[in-house]
Amino acid sequence: MNETLGRFEELILLALLRLGPDAYGLAVRREIEERTAREVSTGALYTALKRLEERGLVVSRMGEPTAERGGRRKKHYRLEAPGRRALRNSYLDYTKMAEGMGAKIREAVTRIDEAGGA
């Protein structure tokens, strides 16, 4: 099955890959925000994580209660093999499309910068 991913889903899967098997929602959100300078809505994040889990790309488990969370448990997420394949396919598609276009992409970015970010 060839899973297609939306951009936000790609960012979530990349964050999970970077953070490892004990990633939890807040850490995923922080990772995306710090690396992309993009604000992430908590609701959008958990909705996307649920959707990714339903598609079998991610699995979750409840951690142990912790004192710093007032006895509440964290929900941990792990990237599954189908999620890694979907991420790999998305990456390969992107790199194939961008191959040999470095100069054009840099030119496009320069034009945007010169126009004041428009």
C-alpha positions as protocol buffer text, in pm:
chain_id: "A"
residue {
  index: 1
  type: MET
  ca { x: 0 y: 0 z: 0 }
}
residue {
  index: 2
  type: ASN
  ca { x: 142 y: 338 z: -99 }
}
residue {
  index: 3
  type: GLU
  ca { x: 49 y: 581 z: 179 }
}
residue {
  index: 4
  type: THR
  ca { x: 41 y: 946 z: 84 }
}
residue {
  index: 5
  type: LEU
  ca { x: 109 y: 1203 z: 350 }
}
residue {
  index: 6
  type: GLY
  ca { x: 11 y: 1564 z: 395 }
}
residue {
  index: 7
  type: ARG
  ca { x: 279 y: 1814 z: 487 }
}
residue {
  index: 8
  type: PHE
  ca { x: 176 y: 1832 z: 854 }
}
residue {
  index: 9
  type: GLU
  ca { x: 171 y: 1454 z: 874 }
}
residue {
  index: 10
  type: GLU
  ca { x: 522 y: 1445 z: 729 }
}
residue {
  index: 11
  type: LEU
  ca { x: 640 y: 1689 z: 995 }
}
residue {
  index: 12
  type: ILE
  ca { x: 485 y: 1476 z: 1269 }
}
residue {
  index: 13
  type: LEU
  ca { x: 645 y: 1156 z: 1139 }
}
residue {
  index: 14
  type: LEU
  ca { x: 982 y: 1330 z: 1106 }
}
residue {
  index: 15
  type: ALA
  ca { x: 951 y: 1453 z: 1466 }
}
residue {
  index: 16
  type: LEU
  ca { x: 868 y: 1099 z: 1582 }
}
residue {
  index: 17
  type: LEU
  ca { x: 1165 y: 960 z: 1392 }
}
residue {
  index: 18
  type: ARG
  ca { x: 1393 y: 1221 z: 1547 }
}
residue {
  index: 19
  type: LEU
  ca { x: 1257 y: 1181 z: 1903 }
}
residue {
  index: 20
  type: GLY
  ca { x: 1250 y: 803 z: 1913 }
}
residue {
  index: 21
  type: PRO
  ca { x: 1001 y: 550 z: 2053 }
}
residue {
  index: 22
  type: ASP
  ca { x: 913 y: 740 z: 2371 }
}
residue {
  index: 23
  type: ALA
  ca { x: 797 y: 1060 z: 2200 }
}
residue {
  index: 24
  type: TYR
  ca { x: 487 y: 1224 z: 2343 }
}
residue {
  index: 25
  type: GLY
  ca { x: 258 y: 1496 z: 2213 }
}
residue {
  index: 26
  type: LEU
  ca { x: 420 y: 1799 z: 2375 }
}
residue {
  index: 27
  type: ALA
  ca { x: 767 y: 1691 z: 2263 }
}
residue {
  index: 28
  type: VAL
  ca { x: 642 y: 1639 z: 1905 }
}
residue {
  index: 29
  type: ARG
  ca { x: 476 y: 1980 z: 1909 }
}
residue {
  index: 30
  type: ARG
  ca { x: 791 y: 2147 z: 2047 }
}
residue {
  index: 31
  type: GLU
  ca { x: 1013 y: 1972 z: 1791 }
}
residue {
  index: 32
  type: ILE
  ca { x: 802 y: 2091 z: 1499 }
}
residue {
  index: 33
  type: GLU
  ca { x: 770 y: 2445 z: 1633 }
}
residue {
  index: 34
  type: GLU
  ca { x: 1143 y: 2481 z: 1703 }
}
residue {
  index: 35
  type: ARG
  ca { x: 1256 y: 2339 z: 1371 }
}
residue {
  index: 36
  type: THR
  ca { x: 999 y: 2505 z: 1143 }
}
residue {
  index: 37
  type: ALA
  ca { x: 914 y: 2826 z: 1331 }
}
residue {
  index: 38
  type: ARG
  ca { x: 554 y: 2719 z: 1270 }
}
residue {
  index: 39
  type: GLU
  ca { x: 296 y: 2733 z: 1548 }
}
residue {
  index: 40
  type: VAL
  ca { x: 127 y: 2398 z: 1607 }
}
residue {
  index: 41
  type: SER
  ca { x: -222 y: 2375 z: 1752 }
}
residue {
  index: 42
  type: THR
  ca { x: -250 y: 2107 z: 2019 }
}
residue {
  index: 43
  type: GLY
  ca { x: -587 y: 2000 z: 1881 }
}
residue {
  index: 44
  type: ALA
  ca { x: -455 y: 1970 z: 1526 }
}
residue {
  index: 45
  type: LEU
  ca { x: -157 y: 1770 z: 1648 }
}
residue {
  index: 46
  type: TYR
  ca { x: -363 y: 1515 z: 1842 }
}
residue {
  index: 47
  type: THR
  ca { x: -618 y: 1488 z: 1561 }
}
residue {
  index: 48
  type: ALA
  ca { x: -338 y: 1413 z: 1315 }
}
residue {
  index: 49
  type: LEU
  ca { x: -173 y: 1165 z: 1554 }
}
residue {
  index: 50
  type: LYS
  ca { x: -504 y: 983 z: 1594 }
}
residue {
  index: 51
  type: ARG
  ca { x: -549 y: 970 z: 1216 }
}
residue {
  index: 52
  type: LEU
  ca { x: -193 y: 841 z: 1170 }
}
residue {
  index: 53
  type: GLU
  ca { x: -258 y: 576 z: 1433 }
}
residue {
  index: 54
  type: GLU
  ca { x: -583 y: 470 z: 1263 }
}
residue {
  index: 55
  type: ARG
  ca { x: -387 y: 430 z: 938 }
}
residue {
  index: 56
  type: GLY
  ca { x: -132 y: 207 z: 1114 }
}
residue {
  index: 57
  type: LEU
  ca { x: 158 y: 449 z: 1063 }
}
residue {
  index: 58
  type: VAL
  ca { x: 197 y: 525 z: 1435 }
}
residue {
  index: 59
  type: VAL
  ca { x: 121 y: 333 z: 1751 }
}
residue {
  index: 60
  type: SER
  ca { x: 59 y: 479 z: 2097 }
}
residue {
  index: 61
  type: ARG
  ca { x: 86 y: 354 z: 2452 }
}
residue {
  index: 62
  type: MET
  ca { x: 20 y: 506 z: 2790 }
}
residue {
  index: 63
  type: GLY
  ca { x: 326 y: 568 z: 3007 }
}
residue {
  index: 64
  type: GLU
  ca { x: 348 y: 537 z: 3381 }
}
residue {
  index: 65
  type: PRO
  ca { x: 203 y: 811 z: 3604 }
}
residue {
  index: 66
  type: THR
  ca { x: 462 y: 1073 z: 3699 }
}
residue {
  index: 67
  type: ALA
  ca { x: 482 y: 1302 z: 3999 }
}
residue {
  index: 68
  type: GLU
  ca { x: 568 y: 1607 z: 3787 }
}
residue {
  index: 69
  type: ARG
  ca { x: 240 y: 1558 z: 3601 }
}
residue {
  index: 70
  type: GLY
  ca { x: 38 y: 1522 z: 3921 }
}
residue {
  index: 71
  type: GLY
  ca { x: 10 y: 1147 z: 3877 }
}
residue {
  index: 72
  type: ARG
  ca { x: -116 y: 1170 z: 3519 }
}
residue {
  index: 73
  type: ARG
  ca { x: 23 y: 949 z: 3245 }
}
residue {
  index: 74
  type: LYS
  ca { x: 176 y: 1058 z: 2914 }
}
residue {
  index: 75
  type: LYS
  ca { x: 66 y: 906 z: 2587 }
}
residue {
  index: 76
  type: HIS
  ca { x: 376 y: 797 z: 2397 }
}
residue {
  index: 77
  type: TYR
  ca { x: 390 y: 756 z: 2019 }
}
residue {
  index: 78
  type: ARG
  ca { x: 613 y: 538 z: 1805 }
}
residue {
  index: 79
  type: LEU
  ca { x: 664 y: 539 z: 1430 }
}
residue {
  index: 80
  type: GLU
  ca { x: 575 y: 199 z: 1285 }
}
residue {
  index: 81
  type: ALA
  ca { x: 722 y: 32 z: 974 }
}
residue {
  index: 82
  type: PRO
  ca { x: 437 y: 151 z: 746 }
}
residue {
  index: 83
  type: GLY
  ca { x: 495 y: 505 z: 876 }
}
residue {
  index: 84
  type: ARG
  ca { x: 868 y: 481 z: 803 }
}
residue {
  index: 85
  type: ARG
  ca { x: 788 y: 353 z: 451 }
}
residue {
  index: 86
  type: ALA
  ca { x: 538 y: 634 z: 390 }
}
residue {
  index: 87
  type: LEU
  ca { x: 793 y: 889 z: 513 }
}
residue {
  index: 88
  type: ARG
  ca { x: 1065 y: 737 z: 295 }
}
residue {
  index: 89
  type: ASN
  ca { x: 838 y: 740 z: -10 }
}
residue {
  index: 90
  type: SER
  ca { x: 740 y: 1100 z: 54 }
}
residue {
  index: 91
  type: TYR
  ca { x: 1107 y: 1196 z: 90 }
}
residue {
  index: 92
  type: LEU
  ca { x: 1204 y: 1011 z: -229 }
}
residue {
  index: 93
  type: ASP
  ca { x: 921 y: 1176 z: -424 }
}
residue {
  index: 94
  type: TYR
  ca { x: 1030 y: 1518 z: -303 }
}
residue {
  index: 95
  type: THR
  ca { x: 1398 y: 1463 z: -379 }
}
residue {
  index: 96
  type: LYS
  ca { x: 1321 y: 1322 z: -725 }
}
residue {
  index: 97
  type: MET
  ca { x: 1109 y: 1626 z: -807 }
}
residue {
  index: 98
  type: ALA
  ca { x: 1373 y: 1867 z: -672 }
}
residue {
  index: 99
  type: GLU
  ca { x: 1668 y: 1690 z: -836 }
}
residue {
  index: 100
  type: GLY
  ca { x: 1874 y: 1933 z: -1042 }
}
residue {
  index: 101
  type: MET
  ca { x: 1658 y: 2228 z: -938 }
}
residue {
  index: 102
  type: GLY
  ca { x: 1884 y: 2382 z: -673 }
}
residue {
  index: 103
  type: ALA
  ca { x: 1952 y: 2695 z: -878 }
}
residue {
  index: 104
  type: LYS
  ca { x: 1583 y: 2745 z: -965 }
}
residue {
  index: 105
  type: ILE
  ca { x: 1478 y: 2696 z: -603 }
}
residue {
  index: 106
  type: ARG
  ca { x: 1742 y: 2941 z: -478 }
}
residue {
  index: 107
  type: GLU
  ca { x: 1630 y: 3191 z: -745 }
}
residue {
  index: 108
  type: ALA
  ca { x: 1267 y: 3155 z: -637 }
}
residue {
  index: 109
  type: VAL
  ca { x: 1363 y: 3209 z: -272 }
}
residue {
  index: 110
  type: THR
  ca { x: 1571 y: 3515 z: -366 }
}
residue {
  index: 111
  type: ARG
  ca { x: 1274 y: 3662 z: -553 }
}
residue {
  index: 112
  type: ILE
  ca { x: 1050 y: 3606 z: -253 }
}
residue {
  index: 113
  type: ASP
  ca { x: 1307 y: 3766 z: -20 }
}
residue {
  index: 114
  type: GLU
  ca { x: 1351 y: 4064 z: -252 }
}
residue {
  index: 115
  type: ALA
  ca { x: 974 y: 4111 z: -267 }
}
residue {
  index: 116
  type: GLY
  ca { x: 960 y: 4131 z: 111 }
}
residue {
  index: 117
  type: GLY
  ca { x: 845 y: 3776 z: 177 }
}
residue {
  index: 118
  type: ALA
  ca { x: 537 y: 3798 z: -45 }
}
